[in-house]
Amino acid sequence: MSRGFVKEDDQEDVPMVPPRAHLPVGVTNYVTQAGMDELLAEQQALMKEKENLDIVSENERRIAVNNITAKLKLLNNRITEARIIDLEDQPKDEVRFGATVTLKTEGTNEIETFQVVGVDEANISRGKISFLSPLALVLTNKKVGDKVVLKRPKGDRVFIIMYITYC
C-alpha cells in the first residue's frame, strides 16, 4: 500500500531491544544453577512488568508491550537452549566450567578470584567471567600451581593458579 493511504499516527517504531550477551552460533549455552535461577527470575520480572503496565495511552502501552515481548523472546530462547552444569560433577583438581579460581599475578603478586560462568551470568564486577572469555579459555583444564599466560596487546600477564573450588 502506498504511504499516501497510511495515517502517520499508525506507524510504530519497531522496538530496539539490546541483544543479550554474545554466544557464538553452535556454542552450547552452559549455565550454573545460580545462572539459570537468575534467568528464570528475570523472566518472571519481565512477565510481571508486562502484566502490571500502568500506561493510559493505548499507543504507548502497545509499544511497551512489544518491547517487553521482544526481551522475553530473546530471554526464552536462552533459557530453552541453556544446559545446566552440575558443579558437583566437575573435577575438583582442575579448572572447568563453574570453577572459582584464585590467581596470583606474577610480578605484582596481586591476588584475584574469578568464577567461570555462562555468558549471561558474566559480570566482572562480581568476579564472574564468561567461559568464552580469553582468561577462562587459558585457565581451562589447568591445575593448582600451573602458570597461564594471558596474551594482551598491552603486554602479556602471567598468572599462577593458587586455588580451585566449586561452590
C-alpha positions in Angstrom: 0.0 0.0 0.0 1.2 3.5 -0.8 2.3 5.6 2.1 -0.3 8.1 0.9 -3.1 5.9 2.3 -1.5 5.4 5.7 -2.0 7.7 8.6 1.3 8.8 10.1 -0.1 8.1 13.6 -0.5 4.5 12.7 3.2 3.9 12.2 5.0 2.4 15.2 8.7 2.1 15.7 9.9 -1.4 15.9 11.2 -1.8 19.5 15.0 -1.7 19.7 16.0 -4.3 22.2 19.6 -4.7 23.1 20.9 -8.1 22.3 21.8 -10.5 25.1 25.5 -11.3 25.8 27.1 -12.8 22.7 27.0 -16.5 22.3 28.5 -17.7 19.0 26.3 -19.9 16.8 26.8 -23.6 17.6 28.2 -23.0 21.1 26.3 -24.6 23.9 24.7 -22.1 26.4 26.3 -23.5 29.6 24.9 -22.1 32.8 25.4 -22.8 36.5 22.2 -23.5 38.6 22.6 -20.0 40.0 22.7 -18.6 36.5 19.6 -20.5 35.5 17.9 -19.2 38.6 18.8 -15.6 37.6 17.4 -16.2 34.1 14.2 -17.5 35.4 13.9 -14.6 37.9 14.5 -12.2 35.0 11.7 -14.0 33.0 9.3 -13.7 36.0 10.1 -10.0 36.4 9.5 -9.2 32.7 6.2 -11.1 32.8 5.1 -9.2 35.9 6.2 -5.9 34.4 4.1 -6.7 31.2 1.0 -7.6 33.3 1.3 -4.5 35.5 1.9 -1.8 32.9 0.3 1.4 34.1 0.1 3.2 30.8 -3.1 5.0 29.8 -2.2 5.8 26.2 -3.1 2.8 24.1 -0.2 3.5 21.6 2.4 3.8 24.4 1.0 0.7 26.0 1.3 -1.3 22.8 4.9 -0.1 22.3 5.8 -1.0 25.9 4.2 -4.5 25.5 6.1 -5.0 22.2 9.3 -4.1 23.9 8.8 -6.4 26.8 7.7 -9.2 24.4 10.8 -8.8 22.4 13.0 -9.0 25.5 11.1 -12.1 26.6 11.6 -13.8 23.3 15.4 -13.4 23.5 15.4 -14.5 27.1 13.2 -17.5 26.5 15.5 -18.6 23.7 18.4 -18.5 26.1 16.5 -20.4 28.8 15.4 -23.1 26.3 18.9 -23.5 24.9 20.6 -23.5 28.4 22.4 -26.5 29.7 22.9 -26.5 33.4 26.3 -27.9 34.5 26.3 -29.5 37.9 29.3 -28.2 39.8 29.5 -31.4 41.8 30.3 -33.3 38.7 33.3 -31.2 37.8 36.8 -32.4 38.5 37.9 -30.7 41.7 41.6 -30.5 40.8 41.3 -28.6 37.5 39.6 -25.5 36.1 36.4 -26.2 34.3 33.1 -24.5 33.9 31.8 -23.3 37.2 35.2 -23.2 38.9 36.1 -20.4 41.3 39.8 -19.8 40.7 42.2 -17.7 42.8 45.1 -16.3 40.8 48.3 -14.5 41.7 49.6 -12.2 39.1 53.3 -12.8 38.5 55.4 -9.7 39.1 52.9 -7.8 41.2 51.7 -10.7 43.5 48.2 -9.3 43.2 45.6 -11.9 44.1 42.3 -12.1 42.2 39.4 -14.6 42.3 37.1 -15.3 39.4 34.3 -17.8 38.7 34.0 -19.3 35.2 30.3 -19.0 34.3 27.9 -18.7 31.4 27.7 -15.7 29.1 24.5 -14.3 30.7 26.0 -14.7 34.2 29.3 -13.0 33.5 29.8 -9.8 35.5 33.4 -8.8 36.1 32.5 -6.5 39.0 31.2 -9.6 40.8 34.2 -11.7 39.8 32.3 -13.8 37.2 33.9 -14.3 33.8 32.3 -16.0 30.8 33.6 -19.4 29.8 34.3 -17.9 26.4 36.5 -15.0 27.8 40.2 -15.1 26.9 41.1 -15.6 30.6 38.7 -18.5 31.1 40.0 -20.1 27.9 43.6 -20.1 29.1 42.6 -21.4 32.5 40.5 -24.3 31.3 42.0 -27.7 32.2 44.8 -26.1 34.3 45.6 -27.2 37.9 46.8 -25.5 41.1 50.4 -24.4 40.7 50.1 -24.1 36.9 51.2 -20.8 35.2 49.0 -19.4 32.5 49.8 -16.6 30.1 47.0 -14.2 29.0 48.1 -12.6 25.8 47.2 -8.9 25.6 48.0 -6.1 23.2 49.5 -4.1 26.1 51.6 -7.0 27.2 51.2 -10.5 28.5 50.0 -11.2 32.0 51.2 -14.3 33.7 49.0 -15.9 36.4 49.7 -18.7 38.9 46.7 -20.7 39.9 46.6 -20.7 43.7 43.2 -22.4 44.5 40.3 -24.0 42.6 37.0 -24.5 44.2 33.4 -25.4 43.1 30.7 -23.9 45.2 
